[in-house]
Amino acid sequence: MPFRLTPNASRLTPSGFTLLEVLVALAIIAIALTAAVRATGVSIDSSAQVKERMLATWVAQNRLADLTARRVFPALGRRTGNATEAGRAFQWEENVSSTPHADFRRVEILVRVPGEEHVSGRIVGYLAPVDEKK
């Protein structure tokens, strides 16, 4: 450790940091780095969940768009199927129910990742019969 002569004293005093100061600084840096690594991990997990929800919602939208494009007036009841979006497998469940107006059907599509209980995507739409005379 270097020494210097102080103006008020004729003796040499050490200049620099003590071992305790260095240890406290290292502890602060370690805590800050741990928090940064944790925040990065949470961000990565969150982005994966957002991607899963987005893809599941696309599956639901595609299913409803398919019914609309084919001009299908679906029968009441429940149907299930599988779909792939961006290389990921999903299971969809289509629940068709009646509405107060007999010419409309309420279609609710729920999308899940295979083997999981929670719904990743959901959409509700209303379909009417197509009048072929127009």
DRENROZA-379524 format. One record per residue: x negated, y negated, z of N, C-alpha, C in turn. Coordinates in steps of 0.2 Angstrom, whole numbers, plus 2048, in hexadecimal, padded with zeros to 3 digits. Layout:
DRENROZA-379524
+-----+-----+-----+------+------+------+-----+-----+-----+
| n.X | n.Y | n.Z | ca.X | ca.Y | ca.Z | c.X | c.Y | c.Z |
+-----+-----+-----+------+------+------+-----+-----+-----+
|   X |   Y |   Z |    X |    Y |    Z |   X |   Y |   Z |
...
+-----+-----+-----+------+------+------+-----+-----+-----+
This chain:
DRENROZA-379524
+-----+-----+-----+------+------+------+-----+-----+-----+
| n.X | n.Y | n.Z | ca.X | ca.Y | ca.Z | c.X | c.Y | c.Z |
+-----+-----+-----+------+------+------+-----+-----+-----+
| 7FC | 806 | 800 |  800 |  800 |  800 | 7FB | 7FA | 800 |
| 7FD | 7F5 | 7FC |  7F9 |  7EF |  7FC | 7FA | 7EB | 802 |
| 7F5 | 7E7 | 804 |  7F5 |  7E3 |  809 | 7F4 | 7DC | 807 |
| 7F6 | 7D7 | 80B |  7F5 |  7D0 |  809 | 7F4 | 7CC | 810 |
| 7F1 | 7C6 | 80F |  7F0 |  7C2 |  815 | 7F6 | 7BD | 816 |
| 7F9 | 7BD | 81C |  7FF |  7B9 |  81D | 7FC | 7B2 | 81F |
| 7FF | 7AC | 81D |  7FC |  7A6 |  81F | 7FC | 7A4 | 826 |
| 801 | 7A7 | 82A |  801 |  7A5 |  831 | 7FD | 7AA | 836 |
| 7FB | 7AF | 833 |  7F7 |  7B4 |  837 | 7F1 | 7B6 | 833 |
| 7EC | 7B8 | 837 |  7E5 |  7BA |  834 | 7E5 | 7C1 | 833 |
| 7EA | 7C5 | 834 |  7EA |  7CC |  833 | 7ED | 7CE | 82C |
| 7EC | 7D4 | 82A |  7EF |  7D6 |  824 | 7F6 | 7DA | 825 |
| 7FB | 7D8 | 821 |  801 |  7DB |  822 | 803 | 7DF | 81B |
| 806 | 7E5 | 81C |  808 |  7E8 |  815 | 80D | 7E5 | 811 |
| 80D | 7E5 | 80B |  812 |  7E2 |  806 | 815 | 7E8 | 802 |
| 81B | 7E7 | 801 |  81F |  7ED |  7FE | 825 | 7EF | 802 |
| 827 | 7F5 | 800 |  82D |  7F8 |  803 | 82C | 7FD | 808 |
| 830 | 7FD | 80D |  82F |  803 |  812 | 832 | 809 | 80F |
| 830 | 80F | 812 |  833 |  815 |  810 | 83B | 815 | 811 |
| 83D | 812 | 816 |  844 |  811 |  818 | 848 | 80D | 812 |
| 845 | 808 | 810 |  848 |  804 |  80B | 848 | 808 | 804 |
| 843 | 80C | 803 |  843 |  810 |  7FD | 849 | 815 | 7FD |
| 849 | 818 | 803 |  84E |  81E |  804 | 855 | 81B | 803 |
| 857 | 815 | 806 |  85D |  812 |  805 | 85F | 810 | 7FE |
| 85A | 80D | 7FB |  85B |  80C |  7F3 | 85C | 812 | 7EF |
| 859 | 818 | 7F1 |  85A |  81E |  7ED | 861 | 821 | 7EF |
| 863 | 820 | 7F5 |  86A |  822 |  7F7 | 86F | 81E | 7F3 |
| 86E | 818 | 7F3 |  873 |  814 |  7EF | 873 | 816 | 7E8 |
| 86E | 817 | 7E5 |  86D |  819 |  7DE | 871 | 81F | 7DD |
| 870 | 824 | 7E1 |  873 |  82B |  7E1 | 87A | 82A | 7E1 |
| 87D | 826 | 7E6 |  884 |  826 |  7E6 | 887 | 822 | 7E0 |
| 884 | 81D | 7DD |  886 |  81A |  7D7 | 886 | 81F | 7D1 |
| 881 | 823 | 7D0 |  880 |  828 |  7CB | 886 | 82D | 7CC |
| 887 | 82F | 7D2 |  88C |  834 |  7D3 | 893 | 832 | 7D1 |
| 894 | 82C | 7D3 |  89B |  829 |  7D1 | 89B | 828 | 7C9 |
| 896 | 826 | 7C6 |  896 |  825 |  7BF | 897 | 82C | 7BB |
| 894 | 831 | 7BE |  895 |  838 |  7BB | 89C | 83A | 7BC |
| 89F | 839 | 7C2 |  8A6 |  83B |  7C3 | 8AB | 837 | 7BE |
| 8A9 | 831 | 7BE |  8AE |  82D |  7B9 | 8AD | 82F | 7B2 |
| 8A8 | 831 | 7B0 |  8A7 |  834 |  7A9 | 8AB | 83B | 7A8 |
| 8AA | 83F | 7AD |  8AE |  845 |  7AD | 8B5 | 844 | 7AD |
| 8B8 | 840 | 7B1 |  8BF |  83E |  7B1 | 8C1 | 83B | 7AA |
| 8BD | 837 | 7A7 |  8BF |  834 |  7A1 | 8BF | 83A | 79B |
| 8BB | 83F | 79C |  8BB |  844 |  797 | 8C1 | 848 | 798 |
| 8C3 | 84A | 79E |  8C9 |  84E |  79F | 8CF | 84A | 79D |
| 8CF | 844 | 79E |  8D5 |  840 |  79C | 8D6 | 840 | 794 |
| 8D0 | 83F | 791 |  8D1 |  83F |  789 | 8D3 | 845 | 787 |
| 8D1 | 84B | 78A |  8D3 |  852 |  787 | 8DB | 852 | 788 |
| 8DD | 850 | 78E |  8E5 |  850 |  78F | 8E8 | 84C | 78A |
| 8E6 | 846 | 789 |  8E9 |  841 |  784 | 8E9 | 845 | 77D |
| 8E4 | 848 | 77B |  8E4 |  84B |  775 | 8E9 | 851 | 774 |
| 8E9 | 855 | 77A |  8EE |  85A |  77A | 8F5 | 858 | 77A |
| 8F7 | 852 | 77D |  8FE |  84F |  77D | 8FF | 84D | 776 |
| 8FA | 849 | 773 |  8FB |  846 |  76C | 8FD | 84C | 767 |
| 8F9 | 851 | 767 |  8FA |  857 |  763 | 900 | 85A | 764 |
| 902 | 85B | 76A |  909 |  85E |  76C | 90F | 85A | 769 |
| 90E | 853 | 76A |  913 |  84F |  768 | 914 | 84F | 760 |
| 90E | 850 | 75D |  90E |  851 |  755 | 912 | 857 | 753 |
| 911 | 85C | 757 |  914 |  863 |  756 | 91C | 862 | 756 |
| 91E | 85E | 75B |  925 |  85D |  75C | 928 | 859 | 757 |
| 924 | 853 | 755 |  926 |  84F |  750 | 927 | 853 | 749 |
| 922 | 857 | 748 |  922 |  85B |  741 | 928 | 85F | 741 |
| 92A | 862 | 747 |  92F |  867 |  747 | 936 | 863 | 745 |
| 937 | 85D | 749 |  93D |  859 |  747 | 93D | 857 | 740 |
| 937 | 855 | 73E |  937 |  852 |  737 | 938 | 858 | 732 |
| 936 | 85E | 733 |  938 |  864 |  72F | 93F | 865 | 72F |
| 943 | 865 | 735 |  94A |  865 |  735 | 94D | 860 | 730 |
| 94B | 85A | 731 |  94E |  854 |  72D | 94C | 855 | 726 |
| 946 | 857 | 724 |  945 |  857 |  71D | 948 | 85D | 71A |
| 949 | 862 | 71D |  94D |  868 |  71A | 954 | 867 | 71A |
| 957 | 861 | 71D |  95E |  860 |  71E | 962 | 865 | 721 |
| 95F | 868 | 727 |  962 |  86D |  72B | 966 | 86A | 730 |
| 96C | 86D | 730 |  971 |  86B |  736 | 970 | 871 | 73B |
| 96C | 871 | 740 |  96A |  877 |  744 | 970 | 879 | 748 |
| 970 | 880 | 748 |  976 |  883 |  74D | 974 | 882 | 754 |
| 979 | 882 | 758 |  977 |  881 |  75F | 973 | 887 | 762 |
| 96F | 885 | 767 |  96B |  88B |  76A | 964 | 889 | 76B |
| 960 | 88E | 76D |  959 |  88D |  76E | 955 | 891 | 769 |
| 950 | 88E | 767 |  94B |  892 |  762 | 944 | 890 | 765 |
| 93F | 895 | 763 |  938 |  894 |  765 | 934 | 896 | 75F |
| 92E | 893 | 75F |  929 |  895 |  75A | 922 | 893 | 75C |
| 91E | 894 | 757 |  917 |  892 |  758 | 915 | 88D | 753 |
| 910 | 889 | 755 |  90D |  884 |  750 | 906 | 883 | 751 |
| 902 | 881 | 74C |  8FB |  87F |  74D | 8FA | 878 | 74B |
| 8F7 | 874 | 74F |  8F5 |  86D |  74D | 8EE | 86C | 74F |
| 8EA | 86A | 74A |  8E3 |  869 |  74B | 8DF | 86F | 74D |
| 8E1 | 875 | 74B |  8DE |  87B |  74E | 8E0 | 87D | 755 |
| 8E5 | 87A | 758 |  8E7 |  87C |  75E | 8EE | 87F | 75E |
| 8EF | 884 | 762 |  8F5 |  888 |  762 | 8FA | 885 | 767 |
| 900 | 884 | 765 |  906 |  882 |  769 | 90C | 886 | 768 |
| 910 | 886 | 76D |  917 |  889 |  76D | 91C | 884 | 76D |
| 921 | 884 | 769 |  926 |  87F |  769 | 92D | 882 | 76B |
| 931 | 87F | 76E |  938 |  881 |  770 | 93D | 87C | 76E |
| 941 | 87E | 76A |  946 |  879 |  767 | 94D | 87B | 76A |
| 950 | 876 | 76E |  957 |  877 |  771 | 95B | 872 | 76D |
| 960 | 875 | 76A |  965 |  871 |  766 | 96C | 872 | 76A |
| 96F | 86C | 76C |  975 |  86B |  76F | 97A | 867 | 76C |
| 980 | 867 | 76E |  985 |  863 |  76B | 985 | 85C | 76E |
| 988 | 858 | 76B |  989 |  851 |  76D | 991 | 84F | 76D |
| 992 | 84A | 770 |  99A |  848 |  771 | 99D | 847 | 76A |
| 998 | 846 | 765 |  99B |  845 |  75E | 999 | 84C | 75A |
| 99E | 84F | 758 |  99D |  856 |  755 | 999 | 856 | 74F |
| 998 | 850 | 74C |  993 |  850 |  746 | 98C | 84F | 747 |
| 98A | 84F | 74D |  983 |  84E |  74F | 981 | 854 | 754 |
| 97A | 855 | 753 |  977 |  85A |  757 | 971 | 857 | 75B |
| 970 | 858 | 761 |  96A |  856 |  765 | 965 | 85B | 765 |
| 95F | 859 | 763 |  95A |  85E |  762 | 954 | 85C | 767 |
| 952 | 860 | 76B |  94D |  85F |  770 | 947 | 864 | 76F |
| 941 | 861 | 76D |  93C |  866 |  76C | 937 | 865 | 771 |
| 935 | 86A | 774 |  930 |  86A |  77A | 92A | 86E | 777 |
| 924 | 86C | 778 |  91E |  86F |  776 | 919 | 871 | 77C |
| 917 | 877 | 77C |  912 |  879 |  781 | 90C | 87C | 77E |
| 906 | 87C | 782 |  901 |  880 |  780 | 902 | 887 | 783 |
| 901 | 88C | 77E |  902 |  893 |  780 | 8FF | 895 | 787 |
| 903 | 898 | 78B |  901 |  89A |  792 | 902 | 895 | 797 |
| 904 | 88F | 796 |  905 |  889 |  79B | 90C | 888 | 79C |
| 90E | 886 | 7A2 |  915 |  884 |  7A3 | 917 | 87D | 7A1 |
| 912 | 878 | 7A2 |  914 |  871 |  7A1 | 915 | 870 | 79A |
| 919 | 86B | 799 |  91B |  869 |  792 | 916 | 863 | 790 |
| 913 | 864 | 78A |  90E |  860 |  788 | 910 | 85B | 783 |
| 916 | 85C | 780 |  919 |  858 |  77B | 920 | 859 | 77B |
| 924 | 853 | 77A |  92C |  854 |  77A | 92E | 84E | 775 |
| 934 | 850 | 772 |  937 |  84B |  76E | 93E | 84D | 76D |
| 943 | 848 | 76D |  94A |  849 |  76C | 94C | 846 | 766 |
| 950 | 849 | 762 |  953 |  846 |  75C | 95A | 848 | 75B |
| 95D | 845 | 756 |  964 |  846 |  755 | 965 | 847 | 74D |
| 968 | 84D | 74C |  969 |  84E |  745 | 971 | 84E | 743 |
| 972 | 84C | 73D |  979 |  84C |  73A | 979 | 851 | 734 |
| 97F | 854 | 733 |  97F |  858 |  72C | 97F | 853 | 726 |
| 97C | 856 | 721 |  97A |  852 |  71B | 980 | 853 | 716 |
| 983 | 84E | 714 |  989 |  84E |  70F | 986 | 84E | 708 |
| 987 | 854 | 705 |  984 |  856 |  6FF | 988 | 852 | 6F9 |
| 98E | 84F | 6FA |  992 |  84C |  6F5 | 98F | 845 | 6F3 |
| 98B | 842 | 6F7 |  988 |  83C |  6F6 | 982 | 83C | 6F1 |
+-----+-----+-----+------+------+------+-----+-----+-----+
